[in-house]
Amino acid sequence: MTAPVFVVDHFDAGGGGHYVLDGPEGRHAVSVKRLQPGEDVILTDGAGRWADCVVLGTEGKDRLIVKMDGVSEEPAAQPRITVVQALPKGDRGELAVETMTEVGVDAIVPWQAARCITQWKGERGLKALGKWRATAREAGKQSRRVRFPEVADLTTTKQVAALLAGADFAAVLHSDFERGSRPLATADLPDEGEIVLVVGPEGGVAKDELALFEEAGAQAYVLGPTVLRTSTAGTAAAALLLGRTGRWS
């Protein structure tokens, strides 16, 4: 089993390379994980910088003392995969973020689509966005990532279209064969650059939204013969893309 991951704000070690992990992360390491001297841990800033460490001891209930030998940086993976996720109902948004983080998505963009039942407005919207970002952080730790996905602010349809226009490969999951949807498994994918994938809401992508996205350069694709929920489609599609681009090889 790989070493557990903890998030830090900085990598400033004291004399002899000793580093003190405190606060909520230290409390989790000491009181929940109950780490012991000699065990390995990984510290990361969630933006690609990380350090292999060895536990030296603990102080109280929330201070873990480790030996840090040096800091490394993981380069950003290519091609970069961004998933535009229409807002699902209930807590399915956090499920989508959690599983997309686990498979390796690089960025998640919440989208207020026309057919979304859920509405992010005012304080409720800020709270929901905070939950998505906290979920990405925790799922990043759980999946032993050192570069967590970015969770953008809530976007409009026009903003999504602009994002698609700048992509090296842009796709909309849309199960309407009459409009020429093709299998995502046969798409010609770039070796580098930006892949942007749009996942619509439970009611599907509206015709005017689809037309705007196609005008921006996106094409409609399907995953297969079955219909997936919006909260799982992005993860399934991302896994397919990660395999086909060689990022999982």
N, C-alpha and C positions, 0 to 999 in steps of 0.2 A: 504494500500500500504506500502511495506517495505521501510525502510530508504534508501536514496541514498548513493552510495559507492564512496569514493575518495581514490586515491592511495597516499601513503606517503613513504618516504625513511627511516624514523625512527619514534619512538614513544616517544621521549624525551619531556615530558611535563614540563612546568615551575611550579612555586609556585601555590599551590592550585589545581594542576591538569589541569591548563589552557594550551591549545595547540593552536598554530597558524598555520592554513593551508594557505600557500601562493603560489606564483608561478602560473603556468597554472591551477592547480587544485583549488587553492584559487579563481582565477579569474572566473573559471567556476561556483564555488559554489556561489559567490557573485553576479556576473554580469549576468550569464545565468540562474542559478537555483533560484536566488534571495531568498536565504534562510533567514529566520527570527528567532529572538531569541525564544527559546523554541522548535524548531524543532529538530528532531533526525537525526543524520548522522552516517555512519559507515566509519571508517578509516582502511585501510588495506595495507599491503606491497605486496599483490598479491601472497604471498608464504605461506599463511595459518594463519599469525598473524593478528589480527584485534581488534578493540576497538569500543564499543558503546559510542557515544558522544552526547552531547546536545549543540546546538548553543547558545552562550552567546551574540554575537554581531559581527559587521563587522568593518573594518577600510579601508577606501578608496574603490577601485574597485576590490582588489585582496587579501584581508586578511580576513579570517574567524576565529573568536575566538570561541573555543569550550571548554566544560568541559569534561575531560577524566577521568573516574574512574579507569580503569584498562585495561590491554591487555590480550586477550585470544588467544588460538591457536587451529585451527581446524585440527584434524588429517587427514592424507591422506586417501582417500577413498579406499576401497578394494572391489573387485579386481581393480587394476589400468588398465585403458583402453587407449591404444595408437592407433591412426589411422595414417597409412602411406598413405598420399594423393598424388597421381600422379598429376603433374601440369596441371590444367585446362587452357582453353583458356581465354583471356581477364581478366575481373575482377571477374570471377567465383571462383578464388582461395580465394579471400577475403570473398566471400559469404560462401564458404565451412568452412573456419575458424570461421566466425561469428556464424553460426548455430551450428557447433560442440561445440564451446565454450558455447553457450547458453544451450545445452542439458546436458553438464557436462563431456565432454572428458577431460582426464588428460594430454595428450601429442599429438602433431601433428607433423608429420615428412614429410616434402616435399620431393617428390621422382621424379627424372628425369628418367621416364620410357622410354623404347625404342620408343614407339608410341606417346609420348608427342609431340604435335605441338609447345607448348611453350618451350623456352629454356632460362634457367637462366645462363647468362654468364657475367662476368666482373661486371661493375658498375650497369648494368641493373638487374643482379641477386641479388646483394646486396640491391638494392632499393626495389625489389619485396619482398625479405625476410623481410625487414624492415616493409613493408606494412602488411605482414601477422602477424608480432609480434605486431604491433600497433593495428591491428584489434582484436587480441586476448585480448589485454589489455582493449580496449574499450568495447568489448562484455562481458568481465568478469565483468566490472563495471555495465553495463546495466542489466545483469542477476543476479546481487547482489551476485556474487561469491567473496570469500576472498582468494581462491587458484586458480589462473589463470592457464590455460594450458601452458605447455612449448612448444615452437615452435623451433624445432631443425634446425640445418644447413641442407642445401640441401644434400640428400643422393644418393648414387649410388645403383644399383640393388644388388651388392655384400654386401653392408652395410645393406640393408634391409633384406637380407637372414640371416645375422648374428644376427640381431635383432629378427627375427622370431625363430631362433634356441634357443635363450635364454628365450623364452616366455613359460608360463604355458599353454596357449591356443593360437594357431596361425591360422588365417583364411585369405583366399583370396576371395574376392567377384568376382565370375567368372561364368557367365551364360552359361555354356556349359555342358549340361546334359550328353553328350556322354563321358565326362571325369569323370563322377561320382559326379558332384556337388550335394550337399544335402542342404536342407533348414537350414538356420542359426537358425531358431526358434526351431530346434530339437537338436542342438549341446549340448554336455555335457560340461558345463562350470565350471570353478573352483570357489571356494568361496573366494579365495584370490590369491595374486600373480599378474602376468602380463598377460593381454590379448592384443594381437597385431592383428590389422585388416588392411589388405591391400586393398586399393581402386585404381583400375587401371585408365588409361586415357580414353578419348572418344573412341579410337580405340580398347580398351580392353588390357588385359595383354598378352604379346607375349608368344609363346609356350616355348621358352628357359627360359624366366623369370619364368613362371609357374613351369617348371620342376625344376629349382633351388630352388624355394620356397617350393615345395613339398619335395625336398631332405632335406631341413632345418627343416621339420616337420610340415609345414602348409598344411591344406586341403582346397579344393575349396568348397565354399558355395554360395547359392543364397538367396536373400531376399524374392522373390516371383515371380509371373508370368509376371510382368511388368519389363521393362528396365528403370532404373533410370540414370540420368546424373551423371557424376563423382562428380559434385559439391554438389549433394544432397544425393548420396548413403551412404557416410560416416555418415552423420547425422542420416539417417533412421536406419542404422545398429547399430549405437551407442545407439540410443533410445531403440532399441530392446534388446540390451545387458544390458543396465542399468535397464530395467524393469525385465529381467530374472534373473539377479544377485541379485536383491533385493535392489539395490542402490536407486531406485525410490519408494520403499515401505514406 
